[in-house]
Amino acid sequence: MGGIDHYLASVPFLPISIVMIAALLTCFCINTAFGPPEASGRQNELDGLRGFLALFVFIHHFRLWKVYSSSGEFLLTGQQLFAHLGPDSVCLFFMITSYLFFSKLLNARGRPIDWFALFISRLLRIAPLYLFSVALFFYTVGVFTDWELRVPRLTLLKSMGRWLALAIVGAPDLNGFSDTYHIMGVTWTLRYEWFSYFSLPLLALATGVRAPKPFLALASLSLAFLYSTNLQLVFCLSFLGGIVAAILARSAKWRSLAAQRVCSIAVIALIAINVTFINPQIEMSTIALNSAVFIIVTGGNNLCGLLTSESSRTLGEISYSVYLLHNLLLFWLYRSLLGEESLRNMSETHWLCVVLATTPVLIVACYATYRLIEVPPIEVQRMVGAVASSPHRKSSHIIPQNHTG
């Protein structure tokens, strides 16, 4: 086994590829049992991309737990590819958000946007699954604190209230439990998502789309509040890549060029440069390289069909569930099911087997939460959109229906 362990450690692309195949095979089985996803009105390659990004974040955190079990630190020092999976995926998630909504603004020029319906649609899309994950988080903290009150009651209620505020006001420790970040750490990105949503009325002015004064005032106050919560500018700059991509994607010449196979090779080359030579953090060089990749994909390049396959699109459908829930699963796996002692000297082969066993469980569970928790609000969004765009109304209202990551 030593030779296999050495090979897996020295060629990290191999275990990542194996996990990707396992995820796609699980999605294929789901499609066989329940039917493939319907082709959406948006770009299907974005659905596939979103699915792989959520999977990469899952692999990134799985690797972090392996390192933590032996070193006591959540750091992937010397593991360049694994270290890149998390930050790069988050950067591209932000680009998907800005691309979808800036495209809506560009499409809405000359027509009014139903801003109230827009924000309601975002609330319906983000809140249900988020609150479900927070409920699971509360239960987890209760179990691991033996259901004992370890802080003043008022402190506990304040912490719970902040968690229930849709990640807008931070994510404090709960009931004195110090491992909060390891269970629900991914929610920090939702503050940046809300930042992008609340900036839309102001951003609309730059595209010639009118926004009512109350929504401009709300946007200004919301952005001022979010800025006061120590948002980092470099993360906000990730949204620029999506804006540039939205503008270029409207060019027929660019779309014709981006769809060429040579651009698929360019995407692979850009990714290779990034993970080989660039530090695994969200910084300007990372944003630039990821923006180039994203601009090519949104130009219509599906990486030889990988991003538009039915299995990839199913993975994309459940990406929000995968993103929010995977850390809860990993925490229970490492702290309860496997035990910390057995993980301390886990070999590469053993780790890969555990990942492969966990991946189908995560995907099936997330498909269930998608169908039971995410889909009903999505149907409400579609009904709201249908009413808003009804020909009986005097004006055409544009309501984005897309989910961000």
PESUL-V126640 format. One record per backbone hydrogen bond with DSSP energy under -1.0 kcal/mol. CO is the residue of the C=O (numbers start at 1). NH is the residue of the N-H. If there is no record, write none. Layout:
BEGIN
{{CO & NH} {CO & NH}}
END
This chain:
BEGIN
{{1 & 5} {2 & 6} {3 & 7} {4 & 8} {5 & 9} {6 & 10} {7 & 11} {11 & 14} {12 & 16} {13 & 17} {14 & 18} {15 & 19} {16 & 20} {17 & 21} {18 & 22} {19 & 23} {20 & 24} {21 & 25} {22 & 26} {23 & 27} {24 & 28} {25 & 29} {26 & 30} {27 & 31} {28 & 32} {29 & 33} {30 & 34} {31 & 35} {43 & 46} {44 & 48} {45 & 49} {46 & 50} {47 & 51} {48 & 52} {49 & 53} {50 & 54} {51 & 55} {52 & 56} {53 & 57} {54 & 58} {55 & 59} {56 & 60} {57 & 61} {58 & 62} {59 & 63} {60 & 64} {61 & 65} {62 & 66} {63 & 67} {64 & 68} {65 & 69} {67 & 71} {68 & 72} {73 & 75} {76 & 79} {79 & 83} {80 & 84} {81 & 85} {84 & 88} {85 & 89} {86 & 90} {87 & 91} {88 & 92} {89 & 93} {90 & 94} {91 & 95} {92 & 96} {93 & 97} {94 & 98} {95 & 99} {96 & 100} {97 & 101} {98 & 102} {99 & 103} {100 & 104} {101 & 105} {102 & 106} {103 & 107} {104 & 108} {108 & 111} {113 & 115} {114 & 118} {115 & 119} {116 & 120} {117 & 121} {118 & 122} {119 & 123} {120 & 124} {121 & 125} {122 & 126} {123 & 127} {126 & 130} {127 & 131} {128 & 132} {129 & 133} {130 & 134} {131 & 135} {132 & 136} {133 & 137} {134 & 138} {135 & 139} {136 & 140} {137 & 141} {138 & 142} {139 & 143} {140 & 144} {141 & 145} {142 & 147} {143 & 146} {145 & 148} {152 & 156} {153 & 157} {154 & 158} {155 & 159} {156 & 160} {157 & 161} {158 & 162} {159 & 163} {160 & 164} {165 & 168} {174 & 177} {180 & 183} {180 & 184} {181 & 185} {184 & 187} {185 & 188} {186 & 189} {187 & 190} {189 & 193} {190 & 194} {191 & 195} {192 & 196} {193 & 197} {194 & 198} {195 & 199} {197 & 200} {199 & 203} {200 & 204} {204 & 207} {204 & 209} {212 & 216} {213 & 217} {214 & 218} {215 & 219} {216 & 220} {217 & 221} {218 & 222} {219 & 223} {220 & 224} {221 & 225} {222 & 226} {223 & 227} {224 & 228} {226 & 229} {227 & 230} {232 & 236} {233 & 237} {235 & 238} {236 & 239} {237 & 240} {239 & 243} {240 & 244} {241 & 245} {242 & 246} {243 & 247} {244 & 248} {245 & 249} {247 & 250} {248 & 251} {251 & 255} {252 & 256} {253 & 257} {254 & 258} {255 & 259} {257 & 260} {260 & 263} {261 & 265} {262 & 266} {263 & 267} {264 & 268} {265 & 269} {266 & 270} {267 & 271} {268 & 272} {269 & 273} {270 & 274} {271 & 275} {272 & 276} {273 & 277} {274 & 278} {279 & 281} {281 & 283} {283 & 287} {284 & 288} {285 & 289} {286 & 290} {287 & 291} {288 & 292} {289 & 293} {290 & 294} {291 & 295} {292 & 296} {293 & 297} {294 & 298} {296 & 301} {297 & 300} {302 & 307} {303 & 306} {309 & 313} {310 & 314} {311 & 315} {312 & 316} {313 & 317} {314 & 318} {316 & 319} {318 & 322} {319 & 323} {320 & 324} {321 & 325} {322 & 326} {325 & 329} {326 & 330} {327 & 331} {328 & 332} {329 & 333} {330 & 334} {331 & 335} {332 & 336} {332 & 337} {333 & 338} {343 & 346} {347 & 351} {348 & 352} {349 & 353} {350 & 354} {351 & 355} {352 & 356} {353 & 357} {354 & 358} {355 & 359} {358 & 362} {359 & 363} {360 & 364} {361 & 365} {362 & 366} {363 & 367} {364 & 368} {365 & 369} {366 & 370} {367 & 371} {368 & 372} {369 & 373} {369 & 374} {370 & 375} {374 & 378} {375 & 379} {376 & 380} {377 & 381} {378 & 382} {379 & 383} {380 & 384} {381 & 385} {382 & 386} {383 & 387} {384 & 388} {385 & 389} {387 & 390} {390 & 393}}
END
